[in-house]
Amino acid sequence: MEEVIKLIIGIIVLIMGYFIGEILARYTKEELNPGRRYIKMVVMIGLIGGVIGLIIKNDFVLFGFFFMAIVASRSLVIKKKSNGN
């Protein structure tokens, strides 16, 4: 039962990471283009760290690195502005 609660909390944190990434991307638009290369590196480190956390069965490492990857990856998505037409 304890593992299920940890898993549910971890999934909720990852879902929150999506929305936090959206907010950061919205308010830091001018920094995103020059730092695109570094953001990609952070995403890769997050994914690799998350897989390592899965292999060593450490939930803190797993969800921490996946959270980092999700937040950073939301900054890589380029949104098109609509003209209202």
C-alpha positions, 0 to 999 in steps of 0.5 A: 500500500505504501508503494502505491501511495508513493507512485501516486504522489510521484505521478502527481508531481510529474503532472505538475511538472508539465504545467510548471514547464508551461508557465516557465516557457511563457515567462522566459521566452527571450531566454529560450532561443539562446539557451536551446542547446543547454535545454536539450542537454538538461532534457537528455540528462533528465531522461538518462537519470530517470532511467538510472533511477528506474534501474536502481529502483530509487523513486526519488531519483526516478521522479526527480530526473523525470520531473526535470526532463518534463519541465525543461522539455516544455520549453522546447515546444515552440507555440505559434501565435494566432493573429485572430483570423 
